[in-house]
Amino acid sequence: SPTPQRMLPAVLCGTKMDEPGSDVVSGEEVQAFMEQSSASGAVMTSAKSGEGISRATQLLALAMLRADADFFSERRMEAVVKAKPAAKAWGLRCVVDGSISKSHGSMTSPWGARPHEPHRGGDAQRLVEVLRTSGQDFDIVAPRTAAQCLQSGLMHRAVHVWLWVPRQGALLLRRYAPDSLKHPDRWGPSCQTEVHCYGMDGDGHASELSAQAAERALLEQLGIKAINVGNLEHWFSCESRNDGCNELLDIYVSPITGLGLPPLELLPCEDVDWVYFVDVFGPEAVDAGTILHMEDEYRSAMLQQLRKHVVAKDAFAAFGDSSGICARWLGSTVKVSSN
């Protein structure tokens, strides 16, 4: 495996905040530069008054601590790998287009190079892949827990799942618990979760796909199986950055058809409601401040896709009997979990 490299911590500083023309660089240009250069933050300072210098120093110190934490974590993982018996240092050829590839670069990582991988038959720890910006691409670094990602502002993979009624344009909006790890007491997708390094099905040995994470979220957070709703469709992917919660999101949407939505199992302090999609992704939702943060790219892509699918007909024409549908305006109930 490659030798861990210490990342150069960097903070973008503007030094002439009190000079004319200090606003010639837009916020979008600053954000683009930070993503391309892996800078940890941006701050405006004044070379005359010293304003902003303390903030810049704090950001740089924090960037140094995070870089050291990543470096030493990868060093520890490398030490674990080197301590493995030689028998665990072998990789396997990957199958490409039905045949075994002969290139060295297409080999799997040896078992000894995957220290976080659970033993076969054991429970998989809920770790997520941490992504580090490298130019226009992402490099995968040592896995962390979701809480560690939020604490250090680390980019990681996650999924959002929206359940909706195509004929009516209604989305199932869910309000998360006040003690939720992400987006506490905010309204958002029907369910959301991180993509785990190792799946929970079977022996927990294989890495989890984002589609599997979406199915798991439906079962764990709403108490329903994916086969009992419409097909989970992957609509698009995007980045989301907000107050330390930095995610590479895969967005899944499932149309509710046939017999409708089974009864939901929610935590006692959670709630759901059906809402017209424009009210979720329009400017009024941003101003209200009750819905979780979504980038403009996210909102515009959802509006574009949903408008193409909406058919202006009564929702009951799609469902028939509404007894199994969870919606206030369709007259059903939600089963609250006692967990």
TADA-V263281 format. One record per residue. RES is the residue in three letters. SS is DSSP state (@ for helix, = for strand, . for the rest). PHI is phi as a letter, one per 30 degrees, with the letter a starting at -180 (999 if undefined). NEAR is the number of other C-alpha atoms within 12 Angstrom. Layout:
[[RES & SS & PHI & NEAR] [RES & SS & PHI & NEAR]]
This chain:
[[SER & . & 999 & 24] [PRO & . & d & 12] [THR & . & d & 15] [PRO & . & e & 21] [GLN & . & c & 17] [ARG & . & d & 19] [MET & . & d & 25] [LEU & . & d & 20] [PRO & . & d & 26] [ALA & . & b & 29] [VAL & . & b & 31] [LEU & = & d & 30] [CYS & = & c & 29] [GLY & = & c & 27] [THR & . & c & 23] [LYS & = & b & 23] [MET & . & d & 23] [ASP & . & c & 18] [GLU & . & c & 16] [PRO & . & e & 8] [GLY & . & i & 12] [SER & . & d & 16] [ASP & . & c & 17] [VAL & . & d & 14] [VAL & . & c & 16] [SER & . & d & 13] [GLY & @ & d & 14] [GLU & @ & d & 13] [GLU & @ & d & 15] [VAL & @ & d & 25] [GLN & @ & d & 21] [ALA & @ & d & 20] [PHE & @ & d & 24] [MET & @ & d & 25] [GLU & @ & d & 27] [GLN & @ & d & 20] [SER & @ & c & 24] [SER & . & i & 31] [ALA & . & d & 31] [SER & . & d & 38] [GLY & . & a & 32] [ALA & = & b & 32] [VAL & = & b & 29] [MET & = & c & 30] [THR & . & b & 25] [SER & = & b & 21] [ALA & . & d & 16] [LYS & . & d & 13] [SER & . & c & 15] [GLY & . & i & 18] [GLU & . & d & 20] [GLY & . & i & 23] [ILE & @ & d & 25] [SER & @ & d & 17] [ARG & @ & d & 21] [ALA & @ & d & 26] [THR & @ & d & 25] [GLN & @ & d & 19] [LEU & @ & d & 25] [LEU & @ & d & 25] [ALA & @ & d & 20] [LEU & @ & d & 23] [ALA & @ & d & 29] [MET & @ & d & 24] [LEU & @ & d & 21] [ARG & @ & d & 28] [ALA & @ & d & 29] [ASP & @ & d & 20] [ALA & @ & d & 24] [ASP & @ & d & 32] [PHE & @ & d & 23] [PHE & @ & d & 21] [SER & @ & d & 22] [GLU & @ & d & 31] [ARG & @ & d & 22] [ARG & @ & d & 20] [MET & @ & d & 27] [GLU & @ & d & 25] [ALA & @ & d & 19] [VAL & @ & d & 21] [VAL & @ & d & 27] [LYS & @ & d & 22] [ALA & . & d & 16] [LYS & . & d & 19] [PRO & . & e & 14] [ALA & @ & e & 14] [ALA & @ & d & 14] [LYS & @ & c & 19] [ALA & @ & c & 21] [TRP & . & c & 20] [GLY & . & c & 20] [LEU & . & c & 19] [ARG & = & d & 18] [CYS & . & d & 18] [VAL & = & d & 14] [VAL & = & b & 12] [ASP & . & h & 7] [GLY & . & i & 7] [SER & = & b & 11] [ILE & = & d & 15] [SER & . & d & 16] [LYS & . & c & 14] [SER & . & d & 14] [HIS & @ & d & 14] [GLY & @ & d & 13] [SER & @ & c & 16] [MET & = & d & 19] [THR & . & d & 22] [SER & . & d & 22] [PRO & . & d & 22] [TRP & @ & e & 27] [GLY & @ & d & 27] [ALA & @ & c & 29] [ARG & . & b & 32] [PRO & . & d & 27] [HIS & . & d & 32] [GLU & . & d & 32] [PRO & . & d & 25] [HIS & . & d & 19] [ARG & . & d & 17] [GLY & . & i & 14] [GLY & . & c & 16] [ASP & . & d & 19] [ALA & . & d & 25] [GLN & . & d & 24] [ARG & . & d & 27] [LEU & . & c & 32] [VAL & = & c & 40] [GLU & = & d & 34] [VAL & = & c & 35] [LEU & = & c & 29] [ARG & = & c & 33] [THR & = & d & 28] [SER & = & b & 17] [GLY & . & i & 15] [GLN & . & c & 14] [ASP & = & c & 14] [PHE & = & c & 22] [ASP & = & c & 17] [ILE & = & c & 21] [VAL & = & c & 33] [ALA & = & e & 34] [PRO & = & d & 34] [ARG & = & b & 33] [THR & . & d & 26] [ALA & @ & d & 33] [ALA & @ & d & 23] [GLN & @ & d & 26] [CYS & @ & d & 33] [LEU & @ & d & 25] [GLN & @ & d & 19] [SER & @ & c & 26] [GLY & . & i & 28] [LEU & . & d & 40] [MET & = & d & 40] [HIS & = & b & 43] [ARG & = & d & 42] [ALA & = & a & 41] [VAL & = & b & 41] [HIS & = & c & 44] [VAL & = & b & 43] [TRP & = & c & 44] [LEU & = & c & 47] [TRP & = & a & 40] [VAL & = & c & 41] [PRO & . & e & 35] [ARG & . & d & 26] [GLN & . & c & 30] [GLY & . & i & 33] [ALA & = & c & 38] [LEU & = & c & 39] [LEU & = & d & 39] [LEU & = & c & 37] [ARG & = & b & 40] [ARG & = & c & 32] [TYR & . & d & 32] [ALA & . & d & 22] [PRO & . & d & 17] [ASP & . & c & 15] [SER & . & d & 20] [LEU & . & d & 21] [LYS & . & c & 31] [HIS & . & h & 29] [PRO & . & d & 20] [ASP & . & h & 22] [ARG & . & c & 29] [TRP & = & d & 36] [GLY & = & a & 38] [PRO & . & e & 42] [SER & . & e & 43] [CYS & = & a & 42] [GLN & = & a & 42] [THR & = & a & 41] [GLU & = & c & 45] [VAL & . & d & 38] [HIS & = & d & 38] [CYS & . & d & 38] [TYR & . & b & 33] [GLY & . & d & 32] [MET & . & c & 29] [ASP & . & d & 21] [GLY & . & i & 17] [ASP & . & c & 19] [GLY & . & i & 24] [HIS & . & c & 24] [ALA & . & d & 22] [SER & . & d & 28] [GLU & . & d & 31] [LEU & . & d & 24] [SER & @ & d & 35] [ALA & @ & d & 34] [GLN & @ & d & 31] [ALA & @ & d & 38] [ALA & @ & d & 43] [GLU & @ & d & 42] [ARG & @ & d & 32] [ALA & @ & d & 32] [LEU & @ & e & 37] [LEU & @ & d & 27] [GLU & @ & d & 24] [GLN & @ & c & 34] [LEU & @ & c & 40] [GLY & . & i & 27] [ILE & . & b & 27] [LYS & . & d & 25] [ALA & @ & d & 30] [ILE & @ & d & 19] [ASN & @ & c & 26] [VAL & . & b & 33] [GLY & . & d & 26] [ASN & . & d & 24] [LEU & = & d & 32] [GLU & = & c & 26] [HIS & = & d & 25] [TRP & = & c & 25] [PHE & = & a & 24] [SER & = & b & 24] [CYS & = & a & 28] [GLU & = & c & 28] [SER & = & b & 30] [ARG & = & b & 25] [ASN & = & a & 19] [ASP & . & h & 19] [GLY & . & i & 23] [CYS & = & c & 30] [ASN & = & c & 33] [GLU & = & b & 40] [LEU & = & c & 34] [LEU & = & c & 34] [ASP & = & c & 33] [ILE & = & c & 39] [TYR & = & c & 38] [VAL & = & b & 37] [SER & = & b & 38] [PRO & = & d & 35] [ILE & . & d & 38] [THR & . & b & 29] [GLY & . & i & 24] [LEU & . & d & 22] [GLY & . & j & 33] [LEU & . & d & 40] [PRO & . & d & 32] [PRO & . & e & 27] [LEU & . & c & 36] [GLU & = & c & 28] [LEU & = & c & 30] [LEU & . & d & 25] [PRO & . & e & 20] [CYS & . & c & 21] [GLU & . & c & 31] [ASP & = & b & 34] [VAL & = & b & 40] [ASP & = & a & 31] [TRP & = & d & 35] [VAL & = & b & 30] [TYR & = & d & 27] [PHE & @ & d & 36] [VAL & @ & d & 25] [ASP & @ & d & 24] [VAL & @ & d & 37] [PHE & @ & c & 36] [GLY & . & d & 23] [PRO & @ & d & 19] [GLU & @ & d & 14] [ALA & @ & d & 23] [VAL & @ & d & 20] [ASP & @ & d & 14] [ALA & @ & d & 16] [GLY & . & i & 17] [THR & . & c & 22] [ILE & = & c & 28] [LEU & . & e & 33] [HIS & . & d & 32] [MET & . & b & 35] [GLU & . & d & 24] [ASP & @ & e & 18] [GLU & @ & d & 19] [TYR & @ & d & 28] [ARG & @ & d & 29] [SER & @ & d & 21] [ALA & @ & d & 21] [MET & @ & d & 35] [LEU & @ & d & 25] [GLN & @ & d & 19] [GLN & @ & d & 24] [LEU & @ & d & 31] [ARG & @ & d & 21] [LYS & @ & d & 14] [HIS & @ & c & 22] [VAL & . & d & 25] [VAL & . & b & 17] [ALA & . & d & 18] [LYS & . & b & 16] [ASP & . & d & 17] [ALA & . & d & 30] [PHE & @ & d & 25] [ALA & @ & d & 20] [ALA & @ & d & 25] [PHE & @ & c & 27] [GLY & . & i & 18] [ASP & . & d & 19] [SER & . & c & 26] [SER & . & d & 21] [GLY & . & c & 27] [ILE & . & c & 36] [CYS & . & c & 39] [ALA & . & a & 32] [ARG & @ & d & 20] [TRP & @ & d & 19] [LEU & @ & c & 26] [GLY & . & i & 16] [SER & . & c & 22] [THR & . & b & 23] [VAL & . & c & 28] [LYS & = & d & 24] [VAL & = & c & 20] [SER & . & d & 18] [SER & . & d & 10] [ASN & . & d & 12]]
